[in-house]
C-alpha cells in the first residue's frame, strides 16, 4: 500500500482552488462585459437618426447612414 504525502494533497487542493477561482473570475469578467455591451447598445439606440439631406450635392443620392 502506498501513502500519499500531505504535500501532494495540499498541492492538489491548491490547484483545484486556483482553478475554481480562475473560473469564477472569468465568469465575473464576462458578466461585466455583457453589462457594458448592453449599456453601449442602449446608448447607441437612443441616438436620434439624422435627417436626410434634401438639397445640395452631398447626401441627396445615397443614404450611407445605415
Secondary structure, 3 states (H helix, E strand, C coil): CCCCCHHHHHHHHHHHHHHHHHHHHHHHHHHHHHHHHHHHHHHHHHCCCCCCCCCCCCCCCCCCCC
